[in-house]
Amino acid sequence: MSAKDDKFETRAISQGRMSDAHFGAVNTPVYRASTILYPSLDALEANDQPYTYGRRGTPTTRSFEDAISSLEGAAKTVSVTSGIQAIGLAILSVCSAGDHLLMVDSCYEPTRNLCDRALRRWGITTSYYAPTDDITPHLRPNTRAVFCESPGSLTFELQDIAAIVKAAHGHENGRGGASVLMDNTWATPLFFQPLKHGVDLSIQAATKYIGGHADVMLGYVSANESHAARLHHLHGDLGLYASGDDCFLGLRGLRTLSVRLARHQETALALARWLQARPEVARILYPALESDPGHALWRQYFSGACGLFGLVLKPAPQPAIAAFIDGLRHFGIGYSWGGFESLIVPAHIKRTARPFTAEGPVLRIHAGLEDAGDLIADLEKGLQRLKSKS
Ligand SMILES: Cc1ncc(COP(=O)(O)O)c(C=O)c1O
């Protein structure tokens, strides 16, 4: 048996460790380095030292990337300073001027901004498809990449990844098919491993669950064999990197990812089920719920669900929504998610391919690691405030 046969939970603990090289320290410590010294001219000319210059990696960044590659089943992982940087890097590693990018309509909004502003200026055209569409009619002769985010982080619609991979890879664009890129931040590699389903580049905003403590900005892209070299080269050519401090926090978070996610899931399910039964609520957007339209796809592809879900309220005036949210004791009002704390924000959903229809205001909840009973009691009081102002 090798490490490859170990379960995710075991590899998240064992991979990327270099204790022998660090006086027995269990987790690789933070390396801050720009210059790396060579022992001799021969060693410099041989160019075979594991570390050559701070920007090109240190033991801390290498530990993080090696651990992630093992969990993603990747040939190569590169770390960067944020999730959105990882998204930009992944797209640019496959698309060039004149290419068409087919982007899912439920993508993270800054991904859309990147496509509609910078990529457009650089001659890469983006069009949008609804998450549940058959992508075949959307493919163009110059389609170079198809981007997925499943589920989307505001609407929680799921995508049939295998069908998308099949259509994209079989597409006759004279370049051997279109590449498939996926923002897998919602599931993390614990609950879904994109590369194992034929995706070429798996993207993660490690800022969220991998970091897990709302105190680090970090991203990575993991590539399969055929996409590894271009990703590695562009990462170097653009001078991208993530600091030793941030990779250390990512690595530290990774060690407890599976226990944290199990708890996030349990609490999210408890909150979602409780909210679903409330008269003020029109519906819950959470694929782990049996009633969710994406539940069958979720069961097919995912081994779990994180703590992020949507809440569609019945129509209510803005002051009632404000009274509900502002008075909550345990839910912070803030963007982001994946930390230990509960959050709530309004979901402003932008669509251009097909409208997303909702019965009333849509909110997004992140179920943190607090006691589920305390969170429910807080929400109950909030809904009473909402009712009294409606
Ligand atoms: C689904 C998704 N992808 C990517 C990102 C971007 O991550 P970062 O904030 O680290 O750039 C976010 C951030 O909220 C996100 O929700």
The ligand as a Gaussian input file, in Angstrom:
#p B3LYP/6-31G(d) Opt

LIG

0 1
 C      -16.798000      30.698000      -5.684000
 C      -15.658000      31.635000      -5.471000
 N      -14.603000      31.543000      -6.270000
 C      -13.549000      32.373000      -6.131000
 C      -13.539000      33.346000      -5.160000
 C      -12.378000      34.277000      -5.097000
 O      -11.560000      34.028000      -4.016000
 P      -10.613000      35.182000      -3.426000
 O      -11.499000      36.075000      -2.624000
 O       -9.599000      34.433000      -2.648000
 O      -10.038000      35.902000      -4.590000
 C      -14.618000      33.474000      -4.294000
 C      -14.609000      34.516000      -3.228000
 O      -15.608000      34.812000      -2.622000
 C      -15.709000      32.602000      -4.461000
 O      -16.802000      32.711000      -3.678000

